[in-house]
């Protein structure tokens, strides 16, 4: 029986998940590939041993030196699961230079340095698998690369970070403040000790960048993205959202306008009847609209030991099948042939038009409403509804407004002017609203 041998760098949560999948599903994978997929070497700088069932009586070698994997001529596929930029980038490039296929779950690396890695792989005629970099166990990459290949992707949006979604769900269902939910999420392992990438939308932006390259055939620079997190959302905003018929979600949104495409990550009020409004807890969902297929929703766990290990194993199997049939790079890594990945303009955020929710913190005194609404009106922002809570003299009270569709540029200018007023006691909370008649925004 032919063997496809794997070198694994990193035996943490995902690495151990991959090893478990390869062990538990060995017979099934052999029937589907026509070869035994065997873990041969594991490189990890902190581990002194492997679980007995993974070590297989010494058949799997543990080392602290990843160079041993690159130098082993029997290893066909190198899997990098350490995360971060360096040394992960150098490891992948060394593996490619050694003529080995590579698999990674490293979204931060691919969103920032993917071009260098994919170009090196193309020159070396080896493959790059990265299904686990977006959506954990959800087959998002394969859907874009293969399942939706006949479509012009009109738009895509999604809930792409389980930590942020867990926090917002807890705040919505139980009225718990952000800081308290975050602490709980960290205690339960849903949030990192430093949760910045998750709660400030950076992790979501990395995933959106990868998907945009695949959906539109364009290089993406994260500096062109608008990225806002959820740390300023309070239970009062969630309550008002519910009163208006919305739920607040951290969304990644991209629309394809042809010569330019939108790229933004921010809290969004989603109509309660929208598919994405009902994705809760640590689950992720990806909503695509294609010109042929219409609307497609992919839903599942976006992280975790076994779901992500399953996605990494899927890449290993794809590459193993190509090795067995001599069909290397039959499917381009990014869906498009490299010569057809061409630049397009990212739509400036100032050009966005959508409805808005504003929560002003103002002094409870006569004339406040007319002053604020007058400034908004001067900038062409019309109001759909207003809720003013008051009758607490000399205390700050919330004043909530929902607008009709307005220009982002006008909104930014108007809010900057309002926030300078003596009647305002805090910076305005602004949340964009997803148009109610749109499933494909």
N, C-alpha and C positions, 0 to 999 in steps of 0.2 A: 504494500500500500504506500502510495506517495505521501510524503509529509511536507506540509507547509510550516516552516518554523518561525516563531514569533520572538522578538526581543522587546521587552517591556521596560520603559523608563518611568519609574514612579509607582509605588505600591501603596498608595493612599486609598481614599474612599473609592474613586473610580477605577483605579488600577486593580484593586482587590475585587471589585465588581466584575471587571472583564475576566480576571482569572477564574472567578466562580462560574461565570457564564460558559467559558470554554470548557471547564470541567464538567458542569452539569449537563451541557447540551452536546457533548463530544460526539455521541453516536448520531444524533440528529444532523449535526453539521457535516459529518463525514458523508452521510447519505445525500446531502444537498450539494456538496462540493466535489465529491469523488476523490477526496484526499483527507488525511488526518491533519487537523490544525493543532499544532503542538507548541505550547509555551516552552521555550528553551532556556532563556536567560531573563532575569529580572535585575534591574539596577535601581537601588534605593540607598540613600545616604544615611538613613536612620534605622533601618530594619536590620536585625541580627539573624532573623530566621523567617521562613515562610510556613504557613499552615501545612501540616503533614500531607493533606490530600492534594494540595497544590504542588508541594515539593516533589511528590511522587517518588519517594525513596532516593532522592538525589538526582533525578532526571532533569529537574529544573534547577539551574545554577543561580544563586543569589550573589550579587557583587555590589560594591559601592562605586565602581568605576564604569561609567557608561561606555567608555572607549572599547571595552571588551565586546560590547554588542556590535559596534560598528566594524570591529576587526574580525568578527566571526563570519567566515564565508558561507556557513550553512543557514544563517538567518536571512529570511526572505523579506519580512515586514518588521519595521520598527514602529512601536506605538509609544508616543510621548504623552504622558499624563501627569506632568509636574506643574503645569500652569505657569503664568507669568511670561515675561518677555525673554529674559536671559536667566539661565543657560538654555532654555527650551528652543529658542531660535537657532542657536549654534548647533544644538544636538540634531535638529531636523535637517539642517543644511549638511552636516557631516554624514548623516545617514544617507541622504540623497546622493552626496558625492561618492559614497561607497557603493552606489548602485542598488540601494535598498528602497523598497516602497515604504511609505510612511503613513501613519494614521495619528490624528491628534484631536483633542477636544478643546483646544486652546483658542477660544473666540477672541480674546484680547490680542493675542499674537497675530491671528489671521486678519483681523480688522485693521491692524496697523502695518503689518509687514507681509501680508499674504502675497502681494505681487512678487516679491523677491523669492518667496518659497515656491510659488507655482511656476515661475519662470525657470528656476533651478531644476525643478522636477521635470519640466518639459524638455530641457536640454539633456537631462540624463535618461529620458524615456522611462521614468518611473511614475507611479501614481500617488496621489495625495487623497486620503480619506478624512473627512471632517464632519460626518453626520452629527456627532455628539456635541459639536460646538454650538449648535442652535437647537433648543427645544428638548434636550435630554433624550428621552426615549421616544419622542414624537418624530416620525420620519419626514421632517420638513425639507431637508436638503434634497433627498431623493425625489420628493414630490416636485420641487422646482426644476431639478436637473433632468428628470425623466417623465414623470407623470403629467406635467403641465407644459411639456416642451413645445406643443403645437399652439400655444396661446401667447398672445401679447398680454402681459400682465398689466392690467389697468390700474390696480391698486392693491395694497396689502397693508394690513394692520394687525396688531395683536397684543396680547398680554404675554410678555416674554420674560418676566422675572417672577418666580414663585414667591420670593421673600416679600417683595412689594405687594403682591396680590394677597398674600396671607395677612399682612398687616392691615390693608384696606378692608378686607373681608371681616376681620375681627373688629375693627372700628365700626363698620356698618352694622354688624349683627349684635354687638354688645355695647356700643357707645363708649368704648374704652379709648382714652387719649393715646396719641401716637407714641409718646415716649414709653408708656407702660406696655403697649403691645410689642414694641421693638424689644424691650427687655425680656418679655415672655418668649418672643420668637428666638432670641439668642439662647435662652435657657433650654429650649426644645430642639435647638440645632437647625432651625429654619433660617437663621440669620448668622452671618459671620461676626466675630468679635469686632472687626471694623466693617460696618455694613455700608460704607459710603457708596461703593459701586452699585449696590442693589437699590438703596433708597433714593439715590440722586439720579437714577436713570442711566448711569454710564454703562452698566452691564447690558441693559436693553439696547442702547445705542450701538454697542459692538455687534450684537446679533443682527440688528437692522442693517448695518453696513454690509455684512456678509450676504444677507438676503437680497439687498439691492443690486449688488454686483451680479448675482446669479439671475435675478429677475429681469434686469434691464441691460445687462452686458456693458457695465460701466465701472470704471475705477471709482472708489469712494474715499473722500477725505473727511474724517470725523470732525475736523475743525469747521466744516460747513454745516454741521447739524445744530439744531436747536435742541437742547437737552435740559429738562427741568424735572426735579424729583418730587417726592411726596411729603417731605418733612414739615411743610407749612400747612398741610391739611389738618383740620381739627374736626372733632365730632359735630360741631355746629354746622360745618359745611356739608357733611354727610347728611345731616338732618334736613337741611334746606334742599339738598339734591333730591332726597326722597320725596319731599313735599312737591317738588316740581316734576317728579316722575322719572328721576335719573338715579344711576349709581355711579360712583366715582371709581375709575380704573386708571392705572398708569398704562398708557397706550404708546406703542410705536406706530407711527402712521407714515405712509408714503403713497403718493399719487403720481401716476405717470402722465405728464402733460406733453410728451413728445420731445421737444427740445430741452425741456427742463423737468425735474422731478422733485417732489417734496420729500423732506427727510426731517422728521421731528419726533421727539419723545417728550411727553408731558402728561400730567394728570388731566383726565378728560371726563366730562359728564356724559355718560352713555345712556340713551333711552332704555327704560326697563324692559322693553320688548325686543331689544337687540340681542343677537346671539351672544355677544361678548359680555353683556351685562350680567349674565348668569354663570360666568366662569369664576369659581370661588376657591378659597383656600390657597394651597400651594400649587394649584394647577395652572398650566399655560394653555394658550390657544392662539392659533394663527389663521387669519382670515384673508384669503386671496380672492381676487376677482379677475378672471381671464375673459378675453373677448369671445372665446369659443365655449368654454365650460361654464361660465357664470360664476356663482359664489361657491367657494370651497372652505370648509372649516376643519382644521386639524386640532385635536384636543388631547391632553394627557399630562403626565408628570414631566416637568421640564428639567428635573434634576434628581439626584439621588443615586445611591450606589448601584442598584440593579438596573433601573431604567437607562441610566447613562452607560453602564457597562454593556447593556444590550445594544445600544446604538454603536458603540465602538466595535463590538463583535460583528455587527452588520457590515461595517467598512472592511474589516478583516476578511469576511466571507466574500464580499464583492471582489476584492483584490485577489484572493485565492482562486476564485473562479476564472478571473482573467489570466492568471498565471497558468492555470491548467489548460486553458484553451488557446493560449498564445495571443490573446486579444488585449494587450496592454494599451491603455488610454483609448479604448473604443469609445467611451463616453468622456468628453472633456471635463476636467475637474470642476470648472465653474459653469458648466452647461453650454457656454459659448466657446467657439474656437478662439484662441488667444488674439488672432489678428482682428477679431470683431468686437473686442472689448475696448470701447472708445469713450472718451470723456463726454459728459453732459453737465449742464449747469444745474446746481442745486437751487431750487426756488428760494429766494430770500424770504425770511420769515415775515418781513414787512408787507409782502404781497398776499399773505394769507387773509381770507375772509371767512368768518364763521360767527355763530352766536357766542356770547360770553356770559359768565356768571361773575359778579363782583361782590365781595364782602368788604365794606368799609367799616372801620372802627372810628366812630365819630362822637363828639360831645352831644349830649341830648339838649339841644337848644333850638329855638325857632330859626327858620331859614336855612337849615342844613340841607334838607332835601332839595330845595330850589337851587341852592348854590352848586351842589354836586351835579344835579341833572342839567343845569345850565351849561356847565363846562363840557359835559358829555355831548350835549346838543350842539354846541359850537364846533365840535370836532366831527359832526355827522354821525353820532352814535345814538340810535333811537332805542327807547326802552320798551320791553314787552311786559314786565311786571316789577313791582317794588314791594319789599317788605321792610318796614321800619319799626324796630322795637325801641320803646322809649319810656318816658315818664320816670326816668331816674336822674334827677337834676344833678348836674355837675359830674356825672359818671359817663364813662365811655360805653356806648351801646353799638350793637351791630346794625348796619343798614345794608340790606341785600338787594341787588338789582340783577335782572336778567335782560339781556339785550336781544334785539333782532340781529341779523347778520351785520357785522361791522369789519372794518379794515384793521388789521393788527397794528399797522403803523399809527393810525389815528388813536387806537386804544392805548398804545404805549405813551404817546404824547399827552393824552388826556389824563391818564393815571399819574404820570409824573407831576403834572400840574396840581391835581387833587391832593396828592400825598404831601405837598408842601403847605397846604392850608392849615391854619391854626386849629381848625375844628377837627382835624384828623389826628388820632392818637397812635396810629400804627400804620404800617405799610399795607396797602390794599391787597387782598387775596384775589387772584384772577384765575379762573378755571375755564378753559375752552369747552364748548359744548358740541358734541357730535350731532349733526343735523338729523332730525327725527325720521326723515324719509329715506335715510341712506343705510343700506346694509353693506355697501361696498366702498365706503369712504376711505 
